[in-house]
Amino acid sequence: MDFPFDVQAQTGPARLGRITTAHGDVETPAFMPVGTAGSVKAVPQDVLEDLGSNHLGAQIILGNTYHLYLRPGHELIRQLGGLHKFMSWDRALLTDSGGFQVFSLSELRKVSEEGVSFRSHLDGTSHLFTPERSMEIQIALGADIVMAFDECTEHPAEKERARQSMEMTLRWARRSKEYFEGHKHECPWSSGDREIQESGDRVIGRSGDLKPKSR
């Protein structure tokens, strides 16, 4: 399935686009409020649904994979019908991969080819995020758009370090896509719903073969 993004209008480098999801369209460029742990802090739901001069409201909200995994837990959210039902939001949702959050735990994490082992900032318990685990969690949350697990390179970084990080991120992206393709039917929206299953194909967008170019 092609990535469901269409350019509606274009003037020079500026363009108006539309992303089609199972929970509605998202016009780009878009304002995407951050609902870190299943809610946008200090903003009532009715305000989110009525934002902007045209009163169309926010068309998409971001959920944080790392925080939702630690509390209340992705399996609990799956059992409750997914993040849409958990937070009473019937429009589109995007989840990040958790890569940046575990990167920010500088003293509490260790990066390897397998993934990132880290200790929870809440209680110190040990965890491991791999590309497969990130996809598992995001599928359980039921986001319309999911992100491939990536390594966030520190700044500043030497050229060789940046190259190694990029190439590992590409390898992780392949693993993310492979896991997603094999498990996308586990999305909690609606069991056996073909339209919903197909709409999940947007992982990583047009990923191609995700092979780094030869140096």
N, C-alpha and C positions, 0 to 999 in steps of 0.2 A: 504494500500500500504506500502511495506517495505521501510525503509529509504534507499535511493539510494546511498549507499556507499559500495564500493568493495575494498578489499585488493588485490593489484596487485602483490606485492612481499614483502617478509619479511626475515630479517636476525637478529636473536636475538630479542631484544626489538624494533629495528628499522623496520619501514614498509613504503611502498609506497602505497597510496590509491587513489581512484578516486570517487569524488562526481558527480553524474549526475543531471544536472538541465535543465530546459526548454531553457536556454540561453547558453548551452555549458557545457562541463566537467570542473571540477576543480581538479587538481592533488594535493594530499597532501603528505607531508607538503607543505603549500602554503604561498606565500607572498601576503598579502591582503592590498593594499594601502587604506588609510582612506580618503573618499570623504565626509567630514562632512556635508556640505550644498549643495551637488550635484556636487562637483568638488574636485579634488585632488589639493590642493594649490601648486602653483609654478611649476606644472608639466604639460606640454602640452599633449593633447590627443594622438598625434602620438607617443610620448615617452612612454606613458602607454601601448600602443598597441604593442610596440617593445622592452619591457624590457627583460633583461636577456641574458645570453651567447647564448641561443638557439633562441633568438628573438621571442619567443612565446607571450611575453607581459604578463601583469597582467590578470589572468583568472577570478578574482573576485575583487570587490571593496566594501567597507563598507560605508553605508549611515547612518547618525545619525538621529534617529527618533525624538528626542527632538528638535533639531535645525530646521529640515525640517517642523515639525509641527508648530513651531512658525513663521517661515519665509522660504519660501513663503506660506506655508500652504498645508496640505496633500490633501485637496479637489481640490485645483487648480492643483496640480500635477496629481491627478487622471483624471481631465478633459483634461489635456494635453496628456493623454495616459500612465501615470505612470512615475516612476523615470528613467527607461531606455531611454524613448524618451526625457524626460526633460533634461537629461545630455548627450544625444547622445551616449549611451553606450549599445552595443548589446551583451555583455557578462554577466556573472552572477553578481548578486548583493545580498549582505547580509545587513539587517538592524538590529541594536541593539534594545533593548526594550525601551530605555529611562530611565531605572532604575538607571544607574550610574549617568547620568546627573542630575536627580532630587535629587539624594543623595548628589551630590556635592554642591547643593544650600543650604548648612547647615542652614543658617539663614533665608531662604526663603521658607522652606517646612515643612510639617507635615505628618507623616506616621500613617495610621490607617489600620484596616482590609480591609476597602473598597479600599484603594489605597493610593496615595500620592497627597496631595494638595500642590500647590507651586505657587510662584509668578514669572513671567517672568523676566529674567535678562535684557530684552530689554526695557520694559516699565512698569513693576510692576503689570501688569494685573494678575488676579487670574485664576488658571487652576487646573484641577484634572486629574491625570493619574490613571486609574484602569487597571487591566489585560485586560478587554474588550476593553477599549479605546486604549491601546497600540496595540492590535491586529487590531482594526479598522484602525488605522493610517498606520500600516505596510502593511495591505492588500491594502489600497488605494495607497500606494507608489509602490506596485507591486514587492516587493523583491522576489528573488528566495528562500532565506533562511531567516526565521524570528525567532526572539528570544522571549521566554516567559518572561513576566514582572517579575522582581525579586527585592528583597530588598537587597541593598548592605550594608552588616554589617560593622559598623565602626571598626577600629583597633586602640588599642587593645579592645577586648570585653571579658567579663566573659563567662564561659561555658554556663550558663543558658541563657544568652542573645543571644549567637550564636545559641543555640538550638531553641529558640523561633523564631528567624529570619529565620532559615532553614525551620521550619515547616510552617511558613506563606508563604514563597516562594513556597513551594510545593503546598499549597492551591491555591496560585495565578497561579501556573503552570497549575493546573487542570482547573481553570476558563479560562485561556488563550487558552488552547486546545479546550475546549467546544465552545468558541466563534469562534475560527478559523474554526472548523469543520462546523459550521452553516453558515459561511459567506465567505468561501474561493472562492466561485464562483463569488464574487464581484471584484476579481483581475482585474485590467484594461488592461491586456495584450491583450486579445481577447475574446469578449463576446461569450459564448457558446462553447469555445474550450475545449474539453474533456481532451486532453493531458495536457494542461496548468493547468486546474483545478486539475487534479490528481497530477501533479508535486508539487503542493503546500502542499501536505500531509506531507512534511518533518518538519513541525513545531515541535519543541522540540525534534526531532529525535525519538528514541525508548523510548517514555515516559512511557510506561507501564501504570499502574493505578495511578502512582505518589503519592502513599500513604507512609507517613513516617513510618519507622519501629517502633514497640513498644519498649518502653524503658525497 
